[in-house]
Amino acid sequence: MAQFRLKAVSQKGKVVQTEFEANNKKDAQIKVDRLSKTNGLRIQALDQKYTFVYKVKKSGSKKTIAGEQEAYTKEELERALIKLGYQVVSVNKKLFNFSGGVPMSEVVSFISLSADLLKQQLTFDEILNLLIEDTTNKRMKEVIKEIQKDLKDGKEGSQVYGKHEPIFGKFAAYMLSVASTSGNMALVFESTAKFLERDAEFKKNLKRSLMMPAVTVFAVVGVVLFYVGYIFPSTAELFVEMGIDLPPMTQSTLDLSYWLRDNWVMLLISFIAPIVGFVWFVNTSKGKLIVDRVIIRIPVIGDLLHKTSIEIFSRVFYTLYSGSGQNIEVIRVASEACRNTYMEKQIKEVAIKKMLKDGAGLIESIEETGVFTQTAISRFRLGAESGALRENAKQLAEYYEIQTTYKMQSVIDTINLFIMISLIGITVVSSESAVIKPNSGI
């Protein structure tokens, strides 16, 4: 978010100066106008903080020093540089201030290092100073500087980390805000880092495991279409010209080839249009909800994603659960972190509602949602009965972590089975064509 500075005069003639954040200049002006009407302020200036590129020289030196500095105005930066004993050569606003994105590895590194250094009894301000110096990612460096400044200004944790939600993610931003007011900041940081590491590892392994099978599937489909549409007809038509009767499978394949050749435009449109429509539908809130509801019921891949979502829910629940009361907020945050909008909706609208409105217990409520496996429900029930709900949630998360790792291999095996069947089909048709015999009358 952009930073702004307001200079105004109150009704009593007192000069008022304050800094605040807004998405853009328009939003900042709306805030200022609202503040002016409410408090009767006379606005003198509204300045936005920019990055300036400067060149200076030390007194008596010919060597030019270049650098960058944020400031509200060019004149202010010039005065500050002169006050430091520099001779100003030039100060210009930076035209392109692109900081780039922040990889998840940078976020995990920031949280993990913070947890380790907190265990070594360093203050969080000292930790932030060290991380500012060592962080190479420009955007992440700016984020850490903003966090340090906001904490020094006495802002609440939700304000400090909430505005960086696009960088940290919803769950991590919430956890870091909780850490700032918790009695054990190091433990919360460590738990958050473990969650993010596991989440990043799962996504990485999923992409890596499915990339080669996906490429192979597309290649096989392409080969089959090329064989049926081009190579096979050239061979089969030779037998037709010779008056040879084709076997049933060969004849059917040839008919399919002619049909593909005559209708390839419509086939291409009918193939692309559903994909485009599906992508658009998934990007709508209703579409994502329906897809997430259906996907957890799909064999193999759906079971994998379903159990992964339960694993994440259990891991977040373990991290935040205090052991007292119903912990409604914990359940809400865990549902939002599980990466399935349908499960989130069911937990919020069924489980939490049942707990608040009817006074029902946790186990009864989550069972009513219909999105938890019997294994998960039994583990939660055992934990509730034994007074070790938090520990059982952790055990469930670790159990599903191990199981989903093996499930990943099952997905790959299923895809490989499809590839094998396709190749066998090509081989059978080719073999049948190879053994065609001429008619006895020819």
Steps between C-alpha positions, in 0.01 A plus 500: 500500500613855429593736784362854527557800724231750587571857608203698626393774741235442768217739586713633788788578265713203608713334231412132456729254324439126468609208284271224376468231234260459209473297182542803275478880488124492440434289813733725697308810390171339605642431847629855528167651392316286756746603772472867401120499523496313831761712678471830314857493371637733234717293270837647407670209322461132423831345395571146385827329583709418192839346435760752382832431327775737609863579421715683755863588573691532821642846563839525331456170310444447130355150547125479441289286731169365368212361702126469554286639778128527574368848571180701470654781296817563304576812705486309829750242377734774371493676838569172682799420276645851544453470877707178489784694337451399138508716191190411297564428131149384407179368655234347276190293557552136404289434192468123531482375855432132435597292803403162359318217671588300807552123463347286774852381585583856609194511726584162654860610551388822672270318742742210567796727570282717725398190698861381539628842606213550744606174668844655541340781704553775240241777496273509196631845407857364492381208288333732251820706471699186420245380245486839329877481447505138380183482287585518130144518366424869461126475559548284812753748634241778464237287676732437797578871523128581503438240773776648713370853455140405577601310815701800619195719438306276738256357245299186573623167359200469269583840349871425471468164324148523356603743226768251387250216459569476122865426588464274805162343425187523712597237755861615550395865533248402766752282686765772506247748635413247773871451575549869578259475795567139605703392798724277287585684181772252398262201514238670282764603244642146496157340453418743218830426327438123519154542351628714212789260434260205482258691277777612262647147493164344412438744214853448370474120513154506338625707207818296465318167523226587254703701249662209318185280496300800372749563220499127418119487490484794257772338290313167489173671407682689227663183368168313500324781311787528249505123449123466460458816294801478265725193515236227536272618210799503263567135577138378518400671174759293313310186598168659400638588156611140461146381580603332823237465774612675818461339844232657726742694723700631206182607318367676810829684546496608135143630535607692809791645307269628222265647760784681677627636168155634403416653838836621638392866520192425709700256711764766567236753601317246715831421671615859562161655589435279807853567628456878469153477657628283784788739578258793510253305716770394748605862546152594622417453869207268422704300250789450740257384769342241267837377369640465853189306599528260208878459497524343847268221377709413193687168539877510559581871445191616689582278797853643501384862501226428757739347751753775440235759591415309819872481578533878468188558713639271772844659491359853535260382771794351692699822469225733624289287735525623859318212669232718656146565375378429151775703326267622226763734356749212476252288303420793270868570422573129448209472254627801303848348479391157370497612131153365423216754483229235536655358817545853631135580430375183671716553807394864536133465414432161659756424773558850640132592469398182682751569777388860549127464447431154646791476741614176338844352559790506254481132397125503443529822298784396268332164439189687384700682229549183296850606388712308752602136459404244763867474593519874571177499702612201708835665577332824605248305710777305672685822572191667642425203727857466624563873542775492238316660206794716399747209496257280307458772238878503455507119470226511236689763301820295507313180407336661196831662405657154470195349327469777240866453411422140400172608335703722269670191360156340449395797285809459284437125464142571381627740234764249392222238466314731259817542296557125488141429385532760220826349376351148513203624290733637231699176501189280463361701206841503330537125549158433350587706194828314461334161472238595237506248213398565141176348370549166334349631175763766453 
